[in-house]
Amino acid sequence: MVKPSSIKIVLLMRSFMGILSELDNLLEKIPLWKKLKSVPSEVEDLKRRVIELEKIINSKPGDKCPKCGDMTYRLDRTEPDPTFSDVGVNRNFYKCSSCGYATFNQQ
């Protein structure tokens, strides 16, 4: 024999499932809801792209070259400044290993 409480539970579950189905149908009619449903896959794509970009950035220890844009612009050497070396000024020479662009700054 089936208990009355079991029947009530089954009826409540069916009613609840019907409400969820109706709610799902209503949400599908809202344009924003359709867009929100695509967000998880977009987030995963963005995560993958960030990982790929981090690999590129971390594999090249230099800075971005002002001329060619490659991440191969780095400190080449430091020398005493020919004019102000007596007061402790140095020149830092930077060079891009991709395009050869070179410059210096005083420190």
Steps between C-alpha positions, in 0.01 A plus 500: 500500500626845405519751779304824453816697583681332207220602264521858627874505439459368145228757426710780645801390293292491180359843579848633573636353174213662310578837655868462410407409143277806469769720651756364254262573210448856623872560546571379146286789371724759668791603274731572794445147632618351170811715518564404863486132406800551271712668770655181646644394164625854433671504840671169423619637163637811671679292763663296224610817318646651820701182561635510143595868532666443838711223345614739227577780744680274748708331230651833395665680791539835321273801479298611200720661236385856418585444132391145404276407796671168575564409863877490439606849613732474799792651685816431300763665718567781749793740464611816681353810334777678307390844620372438854688192616689707759169548687402133470270510195485187285352427159276197461508376140196308376482292185235300319628161389229479231546824304823642646342821631722647771481790739628607841392693805693659781481379853 
